[in-house]
């Protein structure tokens, strides 16, 4: 979603959070939007909020962030809301191996239903748990880096919604990358449109006016 219809900002971009239930998607959103952390019940279906962000170049973008349920019960609803998303936060729990192993499923869903130019940032959440108890770690940094490289994702280091580690940085870095990609898309679209106009403007004006003359007489 790329729009300039909002007079208070330059662009509006739709972003979704994706991943298994219980990985902390809602807490990440709460931490970024309100700066707090509280225990939250699992998301039922889909919720969303908006937040204005000032990019490094001074432009103001509105992030429309959708928090989607990771429950199998709501997956048909969840994937339906991926449409027109130009960015995604793909979240897993460092202390939950299964949530990491399911990332490929969620990534495939995103790339199937969201915008063709989707930008995805991987979020390795709940660093606070593995920091306080190294034995709780179920996913190594080597595995994370391999997954990021294989799937061409953005990754800014391990995060924690509880301790507010790397949350703001991840979201706003994602928005910077989304804007860069969308500007490139707009520029390419403008160039293609110009080439098309030039192609038709250079055609022989008389070429489209050729007619067949029938010599048949009528009575």
C-alpha positions as CSV (number, residue, x, y, z in Angstrom):
1,X,0.0,0.0,0.0
2,X,1.5,3.3,-1.1
3,X,-0.6,6.4,-0.9
4,X,-0.3,10.1,-0.6
5,X,-4.0,10.7,0.1
6,X,-3.3,11.4,3.8
7,X,-2.6,15.2,4.1
8,X,-0.6,14.6,7.3
9,X,2.0,12.3,5.8
10,X,3.9,11.6,2.5
11,X,3.2,7.9,2.3
12,X,1.1,5.1,3.9
13,X,2.6,1.6,4.1
14,X,0.8,-1.5,5.2
15,X,2.9,-3.8,7.4
16,X,1.9,-7.2,8.9
17,X,3.3,-9.2,11.8
18,X,3.5,-12.9,11.1
19,X,4.5,-16.1,13.0
20,X,3.3,-18.7,15.3
21,X,1.0,-18.1,18.2
22,X,2.7,-17.1,21.4
23,X,5.9,-15.7,19.9
24,X,5.2,-12.2,21.1
25,X,3.8,-10.4,18.1
26,X,1.2,-8.4,20.1
27,X,3.9,-7.5,22.7
28,X,6.2,-6.2,20.0
29,X,3.4,-4.0,18.6
30,X,2.5,-2.8,22.1
31,X,6.1,-2.0,23.0
32,X,6.7,-0.1,19.7
33,X,3.4,1.8,19.8
34,X,2.9,2.5,23.5
35,X,6.4,1.9,24.9
36,X,5.0,-0.6,27.5
37,X,4.9,-4.3,28.1
38,X,2.0,-6.1,29.6
39,X,0.7,-9.7,29.4
40,X,-1.7,-9.9,26.5
41,X,-4.2,-12.6,25.5
42,X,-3.6,-14.2,22.1
43,X,-4.9,-12.2,19.2
44,X,-8.3,-13.3,17.9
45,X,-8.2,-12.9,14.1
46,X,-6.6,-9.6,13.2
47,X,-6.0,-6.2,14.9
48,X,-4.2,-3.1,13.6
49,X,-3.0,0.3,14.5
50,X,-1.2,3.2,12.8
51,X,1.8,5.2,13.7
52,X,3.6,8.1,12.0
53,X,7.3,7.7,11.5
54,X,9.8,10.3,10.3
55,X,12.3,8.8,7.9
56,X,16.0,9.7,7.8
57,X,15.3,11.9,4.7
58,X,12.7,13.9,6.6
59,X,9.6,12.4,4.9
60,X,6.7,11.4,7.1
61,X,5.2,7.9,6.5
62,X,2.3,6.3,8.2
63,X,2.8,2.7,9.2
64,X,-0.5,0.8,9.1
65,X,0.6,-2.3,11.2
66,X,-1.6,-5.4,11.3
67,X,-1.2,-7.9,14.1
68,X,-2.3,-11.3,12.9
69,X,-3.1,-14.4,14.9
70,X,-0.8,-17.4,14.6
71,X,-3.5,-19.8,15.6
72,X,-4.4,-22.4,13.1
73,X,-8.0,-21.6,13.7
74,X,-7.7,-18.1,12.2
75,X,-5.2,-18.8,9.4
76,X,-7.6,-18.3,6.6
77,X,-8.5,-14.8,8.0
78,X,-4.8,-14.1,8.7
79,X,-3.5,-14.8,5.2
80,X,-6.4,-12.7,3.7
81,X,-5.1,-9.7,5.5
82,X,-1.7,-10.0,4.0
83,X,-3.0,-8.6,0.7
84,X,-1.4,-5.3,-0.3
85,X,1.1,-5.4,2.5
86,X,4.5,-4.1,1.4
87,X,6.3,-5.0,4.6
88,X,6.3,-7.8,7.2
89,X,7.8,-8.6,10.6
90,X,8.4,-12.3,10.7
91,X,8.6,-13.3,14.3
92,X,9.8,-16.4,16.2
93,X,10.7,-17.2,19.8
94,X,14.3,-17.9,20.6
95,X,13.2,-20.4,23.3
96,X,10.7,-22.2,21.1
97,X,12.3,-24.4,18.4
98,X,8.9,-25.1,16.7
99,X,8.3,-21.4,16.1
100,X,11.6,-21.2,14.2
101,X,10.8,-24.3,12.2
102,X,7.5,-22.9,11.1
103,X,9.0,-19.7,9.7
104,X,9.1,-21.2,6.2
105,X,5.4,-21.8,6.3
106,X,4.6,-18.2,7.3
107,X,7.2,-16.7,4.9
108,X,5.6,-18.7,2.0
109,X,2.1,-17.4,3.0
110,X,3.4,-13.8,3.0
111,X,5.1,-14.1,-0.4
112,X,2.0,-15.8,-1.9
113,X,-0.5,-13.2,-0.6
114,X,1.3,-9.9,0.0
115,X,2.7,-7.3,-2.4
116,X,5.1,-8.6,-5.0
117,X,7.8,-6.2,-3.7
118,X,7.3,-7.3,0.0
119,X,10.2,-6.5,2.4
120,X,10.5,-8.9,5.3
121,X,12.4,-8.4,8.5
122,X,13.1,-11.4,10.8
123,X,12.5,-10.8,14.5
124,X,14.2,-13.2,16.9
125,X,12.1,-12.4,20.0
126,X,12.4,-13.1,23.7
127,X,16.1,-12.5,24.0
128,X,15.4,-11.7,27.7
129,X,14.7,-15.4,28.3
130,X,17.9,-16.8,26.8
131,X,19.9,-14.0,28.4
132,X,18.8,-14.9,31.9
133,X,19.0,-18.6,31.2
134,X,21.3,-19.6,28.3
135,X,19.9,-23.2,28.5
136,X,16.5,-21.9,27.3
137,X,18.0,-21.1,23.9
138,X,16.6,-23.4,21.2
139,X,17.9,-21.6,18.1
140,X,21.5,-20.6,17.5
141,X,22.7,-17.4,15.9
142,X,24.3,-19.5,13.1
143,X,20.9,-21.0,12.2
144,X,19.3,-17.6,12.2
145,X,21.9,-16.1,9.9
146,X,21.6,-19.1,7.6
147,X,17.8,-18.7,7.3
148,X,18.2,-15.0,6.7
149,X,20.7,-15.5,3.9
150,X,18.8,-18.3,2.3
151,X,15.5,-16.3,2.2
152,X,17.0,-12.8,1.6
153,X,15.5,-11.3,4.7
154,X,16.4,-8.2,6.8
155,X,17.8,-9.0,10.2
156,X,19.0,-6.6,12.9
157,X,19.9,-8.9,15.8
158,X,18.0,-10.6,18.6
159,X,15.2,-8.7,20.2
160,X,13.0,-8.5,23.3
161,X,9.7,-6.9,23.7
162,X,9.9,-7.3,27.4
163,X,13.3,-5.5,27.9
164,X,12.7,-3.2,24.9
165,X,15.7,-4.5,23.0
166,X,15.9,-3.8,19.3
167,X,12.2,-3.2,18.8
168,X,12.2,0.4,17.6
169,X,15.3,-0.2,15.5
170,X,13.8,-3.2,13.7
171,X,10.4,-1.5,12.9
172,X,11.9,1.8,11.7
173,X,14.7,0.1,9.7
174,X,12.0,-2.0,8.0
175,X,10.1,1.2,7.2
176,X,13.3,2.8,5.7
177,X,13.8,-0.3,3.5
178,X,10.1,-0.4,2.5
179,X,10.2,3.2,1.4
180,X,13.4,2.7,-0.6
181,X,11.9,-0.2,-2.5
182,X,8.6,1.6,-3.1
183,X,10.4,4.6,-4.5
184,X,12.3,2.3,-6.9
185,X,9.0,0.7,-7.9
186,X,7.5,4.2,-8.6
187,X,10.6,5.3,-10.6
188,X,10.5,2.1,-12.7
189,X,6.8,2.6,-13.4
190,X,7.4,6.2,-14.5
191,X,10.2,5.1,-16.8
192,X,8.1,2.3,-18.3
193,X,5.2,4.7,-18.9
194,X,7.6,7.3,-20.6
195,X,9.0,4.6,-22.8
196,X,5.5,3.5,-23.9
197,X,4.6,7.1,-24.7
198,X,7.8,7.6,-26.7
199,X,7.1,4.4,-28.6
200,X,3.7,5.5,-29.8
201,X,4.7,9.1,-30.4
202,X,7.4,7.9,-32.9
203,X,5.1,5.7,-34.9
204,X,4.1,6.8,-38.5
205,X,1.0,8.9,-38.0
206,X,-0.4,7.5,-41.2
207,X,0.2,3.9,-40.3
208,X,-2.9,3.5,-38.3
209,X,-5.0,5.1,-41.1
210,X,-4.4,2.5,-43.8
211,X,-7.7,1.3,-45.3
212,X,-8.7,-1.4,-47.7
213,X,-10.6,-0.2,-50.7
214,X,-13.2,-2.5,-52.0
215,X,-13.8,-2.3,-55.8
216,X,-17.1,-4.0,-55.7
217,X,-19.9,-2.0,-57.1
218,X,-23.3,-1.9,-55.6
219,X,-26.6,-1.8,-57.4
